[in-house]
Amino acid sequence: MEQTPGPAGPPLTPRTAVVWSVLRAELDRRPAAELTVLDVGGGTGGFAVPLARAGHRVTVVDASPDALAALSRRAAEAGVAGRVRAVQGDGDALAGLIEPASVDLVLCHAVLEVVDDPAPVVSALAGVLRPGGAASVLVAGRAAAVLGRAMNGHLDVAAALAADPAGAAGARDTLRRRFDVESAAALLAAAGLTVEEIHGVRVLADLLPAAVADGQAAALVELERTLAARAPWRDVAAQLHLFARRPA
Ligand SMILES: C[S@@+](CC[C@H](N)C(=O)[O-])C[C@H]1O[C@@H](n2cnc3c(N)ncnc32)[C@H](O)[C@@H]1O
């Protein structure tokens, strides 16, 4: 299921290829620079470790000690333990953990849908960015969840997800909220960030039979890239990726 562009490059999958394309363009703006990167809710380091391997200094703030232990093992195995810092903490308490206006690139992937309140977390992300620094934010999409529940026969859940202001389906939902393009962009704008790009991630990947997804992995990655920036496909992706910047 993976396409690997080179020995030092991150593995490219339908889950990661579009996000890496956007991040690569940002890294290429300052090719020789060692960037200060913060990954909030970075988990086991799927993005942090490749970024450290690319020569950047990465701090991962995550609430889970288990995830951070796995991150540290992964960083050591990759030979980049000295460039990866693991910090246990909450995304909305960043101000006490990270110096304000000190970060070039902040990642917050698959976190805003699980925190108590996303607004203070996004505000904290904006606060740690240097002027001109960039934010990579990945959130769960509501439309894909509605379609997925309906196609599996759960029309009641699909209706609840479509109607709920937060895009959640009651107490048994594993996520607290999901986003539309407009609601996600508004959340970032309210924190003073300028949204530069919005892509859909996993437009097709979750809809295909495994035999197709695995058997035509390279073609799927290419098709995901092609559809990612274009409505209506972008808007029905399982995740929405927003790339934003703190004004210089
Ligand atoms: C779904 S995982 C995403 C991991 C990684 N960002 C990725 O995209 O693969 C969510 C991560 O966010 C962390 N997390 C959840 N709530 C958090 C919070 N309030 N502050 C910091 N991390 C949090 C979890 O421990 C977990 O590692």
The ligand as a Gaussian input file, in Angstrom:
#p B3LYP/6-31G(d) Opt

LIG

0 1
 C       -5.849000      10.041000      16.294000
 S       -4.317000      10.288000      17.071000
 C       -3.454000      11.203000      15.812000
 C       -1.977000      10.988000      15.894000
 C       -1.184000      11.704000      14.791000
 N       -1.339000      13.157000      14.872000
 C       -1.606000      11.213000      13.435000
 O       -2.202000      11.959000      12.667000
 O       -1.327000      10.042000      13.143000
 C       -4.705000      11.572000      18.238000
 C       -3.535000      11.899000      19.129000
 O       -3.853000      13.075000      19.855000
 C       -3.494000      12.894000      21.205000
 N       -4.360000      13.790000      21.981000
 C       -5.678000      13.676000      22.200000
 N       -6.131000      14.729000      22.927000
 C       -5.056000      15.537000      23.126000
 C       -4.870000      16.777000      23.795000
 N       -5.882000      17.405000      24.396000
 N       -3.631000      17.311000      23.799000
 C       -2.581000      16.678000      23.210000
 N       -2.707000      15.495000      22.572000
 C       -3.930000      14.939000      22.527000
 C       -3.693000      11.407000      21.457000
 O       -2.934000      10.940000      22.551000
 C       -3.228000      10.808000      20.142000
 O       -1.836000      10.542000      20.148000

